[in-house]
Amino acid sequence: MTMEVAHGMVVAKIRSFSSFMMHNCAGELWKQVEFFILRMEKMFTAAPKAIKYRKKIFYFEQLCFVLLFPDNSP
């Protein structure tokens, strides 16, 4: 997998998750989630070589899981 493809996958997952959360959160919770998503997107795109892309995807999926199912966090 090339860096460009992996980068695209990470950004697509972030945007997809953002869209999902926007439709399933209300008011203040959405503001917090939006802030978190924007910070996460900056972290993943600002220093692309700092973390390997597969690890970025793994970390992103773990963060999504924790946000969606806080009582069942790994």
C-alpha positions as CSV (number, residue, x, y, z in Angstrom):
1,M,0.0,0.0,0.0
2,T,1.4,3.4,-1.0
3,M,1.5,6.3,1.4
4,E,-1.0,8.2,-0.7
5,V,-3.5,5.3,-0.7
6,A,-3.1,4.9,3.1
7,H,-3.4,8.6,3.7
8,G,-6.6,8.7,1.6
9,M,-8.0,5.8,3.6
10,V,-7.4,7.6,6.9
11,V,-8.9,10.8,5.7
12,A,-11.9,9.0,4.3
13,K,-12.5,7.1,7.6
14,I,-12.3,10.4,9.5
15,R,-14.8,12.1,7.2
16,S,-17.1,9.2,7.3
17,F,-17.1,9.0,11.0
18,S,-17.6,12.7,11.2
19,S,-20.7,12.5,9.0
20,F,-22.0,9.6,11.1
21,M,-21.5,11.5,14.4
22,M,-23.0,14.7,13.0
23,H,-26.3,12.8,12.3
24,N,-26.3,11.0,15.6
25,C,-25.2,13.6,18.2
26,A,-27.0,16.7,19.3
27,G,-26.0,20.1,20.6
28,E,-23.1,20.3,23.0
29,L,-22.0,16.7,22.5
30,W,-21.7,17.3,18.7
31,K,-19.5,20.3,19.4
32,Q,-17.1,18.2,21.5
33,V,-17.1,15.4,19.0
34,E,-16.4,17.8,16.1
35,F,-13.5,19.4,18.0
36,F,-12.1,15.9,18.7
37,I,-12.4,14.9,15.0
38,L,-10.7,18.1,13.8
39,R,-7.8,17.6,16.2
40,M,-7.5,13.9,15.1
41,E,-7.5,14.9,11.4
42,K,-4.8,17.5,12.1
43,M,-2.7,14.9,14.0
44,F,-3.0,12.3,11.2
45,T,-2.3,14.7,8.3
46,A,0.2,17.2,9.8
47,A,3.0,14.7,10.3
48,P,2.4,11.8,7.9
49,K,5.7,10.1,8.4
50,A,5.6,10.4,12.2
51,I,3.3,7.4,12.6
52,K,3.0,4.5,10.2
53,Y,-0.3,4.6,8.3
54,R,-1.4,1.2,9.4
55,K,-1.0,2.3,13.0
56,K,-2.9,5.5,12.3
57,I,-5.8,3.5,10.9
58,F,-5.7,1.2,13.9
59,Y,-5.6,4.1,16.4
60,F,-8.4,5.8,14.5
61,E,-10.6,2.7,14.7
62,Q,-9.9,2.3,18.4
63,L,-10.8,6.0,19.0
64,C,-14.0,5.6,17.1
65,F,-14.9,2.5,19.1
66,V,-14.3,4.3,22.3
67,L,-16.5,7.2,21.2
68,L,-19.3,5.0,20.0
69,F,-19.2,2.4,22.8
70,P,-17.7,4.1,25.9
71,D,-18.8,1.3,28.2
72,N,-17.2,-1.4,26.2
73,S,-13.8,0.2,25.6
74,P,-11.0,-2.3,24.9
